[in-house]
Amino acid sequence: MLLSAALAAVAAPLTSVTAHAAARAPKVLVIGLDGALLGRIKDASTPHLDSLMTGGLTAGSRIYADPLAPTLSGPGWATILTGVWPDKHLVKDNAFTGHAFTKYPDFLTRVETAKPALSTYAVSSWAPITDTVLSAAVDTRVSTPSAEYDTGTTSRAVAELRNGNRDAVFVHLDNIDHAGHSYGAASSQYRAAIETADAQVGQILAAVTGRSTYASENWLIMVTADHGHTDAGGHGGNSDPERQTFLIAKGGSITAGTTRYDIKMPDVAASALAHLGITIDTTWGLDGRPLQTPVTDAFDSLRPQLTTRVDETGIAAGLTGFTHTPPTGWSVEDTAMGTGGITEWRGWSFTTDEFWTAAERGQQRESNIRARNVFAVADGDEWADKTYTGTFDSTLVGPAWTVTGGSTAVLRYTTLYRQESPQKGEVSVSWDGGTPVTVKTYSADASSRTEAITLQVPAGARSARIRFRYTAGNNWFWTVDGVSLNAS
């Protein structure tokens, strides 16, 4: 017994020492490639970015367009660095007039506030990022002289990463965007700029892996872009190439070779904070989610079932993006639905941003920023673009959620609702299969938001079904995503 006790006493500290030695210091590197298109990166010779994609995750994504904000660098980098969309950070252009960075600071500033002992560093080829978006709380902000451009930014980043001891680093490279403006995204010059940037990314990554302390560090590396470019050159509009962004990430708990469809650009800031062990306070109002903890819903399971266009000639023929088949447990009631119309949008449909916005641009579909991956949409406007009879009258019905009688439950979902009379959106709940009771009505525009509706569960009730009924003619649309019902 005495020998066993002695061995246990020795083993305990040894176990503690081993666990301590295995705990590597978390560090974050975010590299911004201004104006880069993921598709063009994949077409070019980019061994370093390819290696990150092979060893980590790749996620194509899309941003907003006017009237929320144009596809410019100011709103783009503000979204990425603060973790909130333009309707919160209020950046609408490259002048940053009226920004809300005090309320929604950049993630490096949040690092300094939450863990002031950590060291932060940023270097940028575009001065407004380091002069305006990033606050003075960041330990070191460097705006590279224009004469040095990306070469100077790269050399500074390499020196800092190789020799310094920073915990969170942001590096911005600008030349891809410059080539896009001068020559267009379809040009050989744009491709050459991508390949040059890849070589610079390679230098930066080599500085990380060449650190003497690298073996004891846990680096999360993220590469992203603020917007895309048209083939002819330029951005700021609502075309799909201009709205395209992406995230390439490697390190931490990321599984190699992963492709994700749920990533949004505010996730960069949230992911950096989470990797550094900083708890995200709900009062911060971040729109981003840590990529380390994916959140999916029933609609996302439909992605393998999405099909190509039927009537929508404006959508690329090979693009998959819609289905009328609801996920398991859900249903669509179309008994009162009119006949004819555009097939894709007859009744509630399940679709993606890329597919739906291609149906008709410039009508605020691009403002559906808080929906992720596959979402539900009722679009009377697009449905009525082909001969039809009757009215649009369709109800999306959720599964039977278990509830506790006499308690309260909270219904949450993200939505975008654009109004035109006489259309109406109604959210109702039925308890144990009873008569639906309306709990929310939409009869005016509702910008992209997450709704939270507290429901009083009747005594004795054991189940609840949520219904979303949309009635309209040739009017506008309603999107719903991320529906949940949980005890409050």
N, C-alpha and C positions, 0 to 999 in steps of 0.2 A: 504493500500500500504506500509506504514511504517513497519507494523507487518510482511508482507510478505518478505520485504527486510531483516528485521532482522533475520527471520527464515532461509532465504537463506544464509545469512552470516555465521550463525552457522553451517548449514548443510554442507557447502563446506569444512571447515577444518575437520569436523567429517568424511566425505567421504574420505578425503585424509589420515587421520589417520588410518581408517579401511583398505584402500588399502595397506598402508605401512605395517600394522601389518600382512596382509595376504601374503605379499611377503616373501617367505622363502629363506634363503641363499643357493645358489646352491653349492653342493659339489660332488666330484667324488671319487669312489673307484674302482680300477681295480685289480682283483685277477687273477694271472696267474697260471694255473695248468699244469706244464710241462709234455708233452707227453700223455695227457689225451685224450681218445676217448669218444665222446658223446654217442655212442651206449653202451659202457661198463658202463658209468655212469648211463644210464637208466636201465641197467640190475642189477645194484648193489643197495644196501640199502643206499640211499643218501637223507634223508629227507630235508636237508637244501638246497641242489641244486634243489631238486624237488620243494620246495617252491618257489624258485626264478623263475623256469620255469613256474609254475602255475600262479604266480603273475606278470609275465613279458613276455619277448619274448625269443624264442629259435630259433637259426639259425645254421644249419649245413653248413659247407663251406669247400673249398679245396684251397690248396696253389699250388705253382709251383713245378717243379722238375728240374733236370739238363736238358739242359745246363744253364738255368737261375740261379739256385742255388739248391743245394741238400736240402733235407728235414731235416735240422739240426737246433739246437736251436739258433745258432748265427743269421742266416738269418731270422728265425721265429720271435724271439723277436725284432729284429731290424725292421721288417715289422710292427709288432703290435704297437711298441712304437713310431716310427717315422711317421707312416701313409703313407708310400710309399713302393713300391715293390723293390725287390733286384736290378733291373736295374737302380734304382736311389740311394739307400743307399749303394750299392756296396759291401754288406757283402755276402761273398760266403762260409764261413766256420765259425768255432768257434775261429779262430785266429783274425778275424776282420781286417785283413791286407787290407789297401787301402780304408777303410770305408769313407763315405761322410757325417758324422754326423755334420760337420760344416755347410754344405749346407742344410741338412735335419735333424735337431735336434729332439730329443724326445719330446713328447707332454708336459711333465712337464717343460722342458726348455722353450718351447713356452709359457706356462702359466706364467713363471717368466718374460719373455720378455714383454708380452702383458699386464700383470697385476701384477707388482712386489709386490704389497701389499698382494697378495694371498700367502698362505703357502703350500709348497710341501714337500712330504715325500715318500721315497721308501725303502723297505727292501726286500732282496732277498737271497734265499738259494743257488743261483748260482752266484758267485761273478762277472763274466764278465758283467752281466746286470748293476749292481750298480757301477762297476768300469770303464766300458767302454761305454756301450750304453747310459746310463744316464749321462749328463754332470755335471760339478761342479756347474752349475747355480742352480741346484736343492737344496733346502734349507737343506735337510738332506738325505744322502744316507748311508744305512747300509748293509754291506755284512755279513750275519750271519756266525759265525765261524762254520766250518764243523762239529765239535763235537756236536754242538747243532742242526744243520740241520733244518728241518721244524718245530720242536718243538720250537726252539729259534726264528725262523722267526715269528711264530704265536704269541708267547708271546710278542714280541716286537710290532707287529702290534696291538694287543689287547690293550696294554698299551697306545700306541700313539693315537689310535682312541677313547679310553674311556676318556683319560685325556687331550689330546692335542686339538689344534684348527686348524687342517690342512684342507685345501680346496681341495687338489688333492693328492691321495694316490695310490701307486702301491705296491702290495704284490706278491711275487713269491714263490710258493711251488714246490719242486723238486722231492719228493719221488715217485710219480706215474711213472715218467720217469725212475727212478732208478729200480723200480720193473719191468718195461717193458723190460729193458735191461737184467736184471738178470733172469727173469722167463718167459717173453712173455706176450702179451696182453690177451691171452686166459687162463692165469693161475689164480689160486685162490689167489696167492700173489698180482697180479695186481689188482684184485677186492678188496682185503683187503686194499691196498694202496689208492684206490679211496675212500673207506669208511672212512679211517682215515683222508684223506684230506677233506672229507665232514664235518666231526666233527670239523676240524680246521676252515673250512669256517664258520661253525655255531658259533664258538667262536668269530670270527672276526665280523660277522653280529650282534651278541649280543652286542659287544662293541659299534657298531654304534647306534643301537636302544636304548642302555642304557645310551647314552649321556644325560646330563641334558638339553642340548640345542636342542635335536633331533626334538622336535615339531616345532621349528622355522627353520629347515633345510630341504633342498630338495636334497636328495641323489640319484645320479645315480650310480648303482652298476653293474659292468660288470665282467663276468667270462669268461676266454678264454684259449686257448692252442696254443702252437707254432707249433705243428706237432702231428702226431699220432704214432702208433706202429704196427708192424706185430704181428700176433698171436704167432710166434716163438720168437719174441723179436728183437728189433732194428728198426732203421729208417735211412733215408738218401737217400733211393731209390725213385722210381716213382710209387710204388704200391698205390692203392687207400687208404688202411689203413694208410700208411705213410703220405699221403697228406691231410688226414682229419684234420680239425680244427673245431671250433665252437664258437659261442657267445651266452651266456645267459645274459640277461640284465633286470633290474627291476628299476623302479623309473622314475622321470621326467614325460614325457608325454606318456610313453609306455603303451599300452593297455595290460591288463592281458590276459594270455593264447594265445599270438600271436605266430604263426610260420611264419618265413620269409625264403625266398630262395635267396634274393638279397644281403645278407650281405657278405662282404669281410673283411679280417683281418685288412687292413689299416683303416677300418671304426672305430675301437676302438679309435684311437687317435683323429680323426675328431669329433667323438661323445662326447668325453670328453671335447674338446675345446668348442664345441657348447653349451654344458650344462652349462659351466662356463661363458657364455655370450661373448666369444671371437670370433670375426668375422674372418672367414677363408679367408686369403688373397690369391687370385688366383696366385700371384707370388711365393707363397710357393711351388707350384707344388705338393700338396698333391694328392694322389690317393684315399684316403678315403673320404667317404661321411658321414655326420651325420645321424645316424640311425633314428633320430627324424623326418627327412624330406625325406621319401622314394621317389626315382625317378624310375618310371617304364616306360616301352615302350610297343609297340604293341606286340612284340614277347612274353613278359612275360604272356600275356593273354592266351597263348596256353598251359600253364602247365596242366590244367585239361584234355586236349585232347591228351597228350603224351601217346604213347603206348609202348608195350614191343617189344623185338627183333623179327626179322623175319628170317634173314640169318646169323646174327652175333653171332656165337657160343661162342665167347669169352666174351660176355656180359651176366651177370646173367639173367636167364630166367624170373624172376619176376620183373626185374627193368624196370620201365617205363621211356622213355627218348627221343622219337622222334615222329615227325609227318611230313607229307608232306603238310598238309593243312595250308595255310598261314592265318595270322590274317585278320580281316575285313579291306578292302581297299587295301590290298596287293595281289599280284599274282606272280606266277612262270611260265615263258614261257619255255616249254621243247620241242617245236616242232622240234628242231634240235638235241635233246638229243639222244645218242645211246641207244640201247636196252640191256636188260639183266643186268648183274652186281649185286652187293649187293643191295637189295631192300632199306635198310635204307638210303643209300647215293646216290640213283639215282636222280640226279638233286639237287637243293637246298633243304636242310632239316632244320628243326628246332629242336634243341636238347639241352641237358644240359652237363655240364662239366663231371659229373659222368658217363653219358652214352657214350659220344663221346670218352673220353680218354680210356675207357675200350675196345674200338674196337681194339686199337693197342697202347701199351705203348712204350715210349722211342723214339718217332718220333716227339717230340716237341709240341704235342697237349696240354701237360701240361703247356705250356707257354702262353696259351690264358687267361692270368690273368685279363685283364681289361673287359672281357665280364662278364655279370651278369645274373643269372637266366637262362632264355631261350634265345638262340641266333641262328642265321642262319649260316649254314656251307655248303660249296661246297667242297666235298672231293673226288677228282679223284682217289687218292691212294686206299682208302678203297672200293670205287665203283668197281674198277677193280680187286678185289680179287675173283670175280666169273666170269664165262664166259660171255663175252659181245661182242657186235658189234658196230662199229662206234666210236664216240668220246664223251667225256663229254662236253656238250654245253648247259648251263642252265643260265637263266636270272631271277634275283629277281627284281620285279618291285614294287616300293613304291606307296602310295596313291597320289591323286592329292592335293598337298599342295597349298594353296592360297598365291600368291605373288603380289607385287606391281610393275607394269612396270616402268622401268627407275631407279629402286633402286638396292641395293645389298642385297644378302641373303647369309647366311653361312650354308653350309652343314656340319654336324658333325656326326661322327660315330666312334665306336671303332673297331679295326680290328687286325687280325693276318694273315699274308700271307707267306706261305712257297713256294719257287719257284723251279721248275725244268722244263727246256725247253722240249717241246715247249709251256707249259701252259701260260695263260695270264689272268689277271683280269682287267676289264674295268669298270669304273664308268662313267655314262653318265646322261645327263639331257635333257628332252624334254619340251618345253614350249607350253602350250595350245594344247597338242597332236601332236606337230610337230615332225620332224625328230630328233632323239636323237643326242646330241653333246657330245663327250667324254671330260670329265673334269679331269680324273685321270686314269693313267694306271699303273698296277703292273706287272713288269717283273723281279723283284729281291726280295729277302727276305725282308719282312717288319715285324719287331718285334712288339709285342703287343703295341698298341698306340691308341691315340685318334686323328683322322684326323679332320682338320678344313679347308674347301675349300670355299673360297669366290667366289660367282657367281654374274656376272652382269646380272640383269634381263632385257630382251629386253623391249623397250618402248611398252606399250600396253598389255604386257603379264599379264595374270591373274592367271595362274596355272602352276605348275611344277611337273613332275614325275621323280624320280631318279631310275636309273637302275644299277644293279650290275651283269655284265655278266662274267662268268667263263668258259673258254675253256681249255680243257686238255685231256690227255690220262691217262695212269697209272702214274700220277705225284703226286703232293702233295695236298695242301688244302688252303682254304680261309674262314675266319670267319668274320661276320659282326654283329654288335649289336648297340643298342642305337642310331638309326638313327633319325636325326632331321633336319629340314630346317627352319631357323628363319631369320627375318630381322636383318641385321648387325647394 
